[in-house]
Amino acid sequence: MENEISLGLLLNLKTILIYLILILFLIDLAKADSYNKIARIIKILLFPLLIIFNIHYKKINVGLLFAALLVNGITFSLITPFDIVTVVNLAIFETSIILIGILKFIVIAGVVLSWIYAFGANFYNSLTSLIQELYENTVSIFRNVIPPAGGFDLSPLIAFFVFQLAERMLYVFMGQYFS
């Protein structure tokens, strides 16, 4: 009983760490405001990882992705009896699914914030500005493909559908891998 509780606590801490690493990866990828309070807090919390995993490739900090994969891989190797190839595949699937989940949340939160701002509410703070920056950088990719037509922007809807499709495909691939 005590081992199950400690294992559950460690898995929850691992999940929080993975989310923080991937959010910091998205902040760096979007080149969001580095003076944002939330971005600075995440950088302070993950400073030891930032020192070790400071690997840049074409101005993208792939070291953070590698850190997330490594944390997931170590966790899966400790709690599952699979071989190393299966553990690596599990880590890649899990990290990708978490990253897509964060992107879906950013799209939904950005749309809700734009609706709130459209009705005249003004609660500008560090979290909303960070969400807006990440939202604009995420949706701008889809805005280049499908421009707004007649004042109606379909890019958040298309982005959410693409992320949903990618997540579903990952679950299908993971199911095929383990069957």
N, C-alpha and C positions, 0 to 999 in steps of 0.2 A: 504493500500500500504506500509506504513512504517512498519507495523507489519510483512508483508511478507518478507521484506528485512532483518529485524532483525532476523526473524526465519531462513531464508536462511543462513545468516552469522553465526548464532549459530550452525546450522547443519554442515556447512563447518568446523568450529572450532572443533566440536565433531569428525568429520571424521579424521581430522589431528591428534587429540589426540589419537584416536583409532589406527591409523597407527603407531604413535610413540610408543605407549604401546606395540603393537604386534611385531614391529621391535626389541624393547628392549627385549621382551620375546624370540625371535629367537636368538638374540645375546647371551643372557644368556644360552639358551638351547644348542647352538653350542659351548659354552665356547670360544667364539672368543676373540681376543686380547682386553683386557680391557683398554689398553693404546691407542687404536685407537682414533683419534680425534673425529670422528663422533659418536662413541659409548659413549665417554665421554660427548659430547654435549647433546646427548639424555638423558644420566643419570642425567646431571645437570638440564635439562628442566623438567624432571619427578621426581626430588628428593623428593618433598612432597608425591607423590604417592608411591615412593619406600619405604619411611619410614612407611607409613600406610599399604601398601599391600606387606610386606616382608614375605610371607608365602611360605616356602619350603616344598616340599614333594619329598623324594628320590632325592635330589639335583636338583630339577626342581622348579623354582619360579612360582608356580601356582597362586600366588597373583596377578601377572601381568595379567594373563588370567581373573581372577576374577574381576580385575579393569576394563578391557575392557568390560566384560559382564555387570558390574554395570553401567558404563557410557552409554552403549547402552540401557540397561533396563530403566534407569532414563529418557533418551531421548524419548524412545518409550512410556513410561507411561505418559509423559507430552504432547505428540503431537497426541496420538491415544486414542480412547475411549474403548480400549480392556480391558479385565480382566487381572489379574496378571499372570495367567498361559500362556495366549497368549503373553503377553509382555515378559515373560521369554523365551518362545520359539522363538519369534522374535529376541531377543538379542542373543540367542545361534546361530540361523541361520545366522544373520548378521555378528557376530564375526567370525564364521567359514568361511564364504564366503570371508571376508576380509583377513583372515589368508591364505587361499588357494590362493587368488590373489597375495599376497606378495610372497608366495613360487613359484608361476608360474613366476613372474617377476624375482626372483632370479635365477631360472633355465635359463631363456632366456638371462638375462644379463651375467651370467657366461659363457654360450656358446659363446656369442658374444665376450666377453673379451678373451676367450681362442683362438678364431679365430684371434683376433687382435694381441695377443701375439705370435701366430704361424707365423704371417707375419713379425715379428721383431719389431713392434712398442713397445715402452716402455714409458708408462705414468703411473708410479706407484704413487699412492696417497692413502689417507686414505679410500676414497670411494671404489676404485677398490680392495684394499686389503680386506676390509670388505665384499664386494660382493663375492670375491673369497673364503673367509673362509666360509661364509654361503652356497655358492654353493657346495663346497666340502663336507661339512657335510650333506647337503640335498641329494646330488646325491650318496654319499657313501652308503647309505641305499640300493639304487637300484643297485649299483655296486656289492654289496655282493650277490644279487640274480642273476644278469646277468653280469658276468665278461666281460671285453673287449675281443673281438675275432679278432685276426689278426690286432691289432692296431686300430680297429674301436670300439668306445665306444657308445653303444646304451642306456646307463643308463640315460642321460638327456632326450632323447626322451621318454623312458618309464616313467620317473618321470613326465614329462609334461602331458602325456596321463593319468596317474593315478590321477594327480591333476585336470585335466579337467573333468575326469569321476566323481571324488568326488564332484566337484562344480556342475556339472549337476545333480547328485543325490540329493544334497541339495536343488536345485531349484525345483526338482520334489517333494521331501518330503514337502517343504514349500507350494507348490501348492496344494498338497493333504491335508495338514493341514487346509488350509484356504478355501477349497471348500466344 
